[in-house]
Amino acid sequence: MPVDINETVKVMAIFDCGVKPVKFKWKGRVYPVKEITHSWRSRDGDLSFVHFSVSDGQGLYELVYDTVALNWTLGRTDDAAPSI
């Protein structure tokens, strides 16, 4: 069951004809992005976000890129208790 997280995370991404997350760090652990299962855009007033549903091969995570502030958030996950 998906759990809302909404925590700032560090993401390594490729910016070439768009943005593509490669791996992210959450709670001291690095998660490789093995698959982007879906992506979509959203807006909140003047703010613009790109959402990525990604998998590390075990869990599913929603990474959100704020295109104005240029930061990343882990929006939700089905892996709410990662091993540290």
N, C-alpha and C positions, 0 to 999 in steps of 0.2 A: 504494500500500500504506500503510495507516495506521501512523503512528509515534507512540509514547507521548512526550508532552512534559512534563506535570505541572508547569507553571510558573504562578506567580501572574500574573494579567493584570488590567488595569483594564477594566471593562465599564460602558457606559452602558446602563441598563435602565429600563423602564417598570414601575412597581409599581401595577397597577390590576387587581383581581380576579386576582391571581397576579403572576408576574414574566415579563417578556419582554425579552431582550437586544436592543439596537438597534445597537450597534457595540462593538468592543473594540480595545484597543491591545496589540500584541505586538511586541517587539523594535523599538520606535520607530515602528512603522507602525500606522495606524488602518485597521481592517477593518470595512466596513459589513455589517450582517447583512441580507442581501437576502431570505433565506428560512430559516425554522425547519423543518427536514425531519422532526424527531422530537423528542419530549421524554419523559423518564421520571424516576422518583424511586428513590433507593436509601437504605439505612441502614447505618450501621456503629456498633453499640452505641447510644449516645445521640445520635450525629450523624445528621443528615438532609441529603441532597443532592438538588438538582434538576439533571438533565443536559439539555443542549440540543445537538442535532446541527444546526449552522447552516452556511449557505453564503454566501459573499460574491460569488457568481456565477462564481468560478473554483475555489476550494478548498472542502473540507469540514472542519469543525472541531467538536470536542466541548468546549463550555463547561460547567463544573460550578460550581453555586452552592451554597456551604455555608450552610445556613439557620441554623446556630447561630453560627458565627464571622462570618457576613455578608461573606464574601469569595468571589472567583472564581478558578478555575483553568482553564487551557487543558489539558484532559486528553490529547487526541490530535488529530492532523491528518493529512491526506493531502498537506499542503503544508509539508514539514519545513524547507525552505530559502527563507524569504520574502526578497524583494528589499528592501534597506534604502535 
